Amino acid sequence: MVLTDVRAFVKNLLYKSKYGLTEEECIKGIQSACDFFGIPMPRTIEDMTSNPEGETMFKNWDRDRMDDDVLCFDLQQLKGLGVNNYTGFTAVFTHECAHRYFQNRLLPGPDFGQWEGELVADYFMGVRAALEGQDISLILSELMKQSTGSGTHPTGKLRWEYATYGKQEGYMHIMHRKPLDIEEYFQLFLEYRQRHIDDLRKAELRVY
């Protein structure tokens, strides 16, 4: 075993004991999320766990391209959110890959659909959880705790509602053995948003 293999082995052991995931499982979880949307792997995956300014996020360079995308993960941050296994990790990256999928789509809402971009990502996290039997209860609990909302993210209540609605749609279609494609689920998201537009607008007016 060469030195780089030894370092990778030790790192995986450390990550597994400390965060519940190996680096290899992180890559696999990102690949799985990409496959769900039918999009390619990002150009770069950055492990930000040891970076004091690390963050789990999607870096968007050119909205019309996916081959320059960057995905970052910070296992320390995710552990603080209750994400300490493969299922939770790939669920989080369903959210990030939704950002990738819709990066060139102009969504309705203030600030070029800033909140809607987060809500559609939460919604698809719920859809995938239902279709693939993922337990995202801890993630939903954490979303509820984020109650106030900001210029970049909706209130925790709204995020919980949209993720839960996504789960409901996924369960309904899998029960009838008629899962939809991404664009069909997106249309259901837009219809749900329109039905609840008054609640969304009231929450957005407190921030925008």
Number of C-alpha atoms within 10 A of each C-alpha: 6 6 8 9 10 11 11 14 15 12 14 18 16 15 17 16 11 14 17 18 20 22 18 10 17 20 16 15 21 24 19 17 26 22 14 17 18 12 16 14 21 19 11 13 16 14 18 18 18 10 10 9 8 17 19 20 19 20 16 16 13 12 14 11 12 19 14 15 19 18 22 19 23 19 27 21 15 20 16 11 15 16 24 18 17 16 15 23 26 26 26 24 26 30 26 24 30 25 21 26 18 15 18 13 14 12 17 14 15 15 12 12 15 17 25 23 24 19 24 25 27 30 30 30 29 30 28 23 26 22 19 12 13 17 14 22 13 12 20 19 14 16 21 16 12 17 15 14 18 14 13 12 17 25 20 18 17 22 26 25 18 24 26 23 20 29 24 17 23 25 21 15 15 14 11 8 9 10 17 13 10 15 10 10 19 17 11 14 21 16 12 14 18 12 11 11 14 11 12 18 13 10 17 18 9 11 13 10
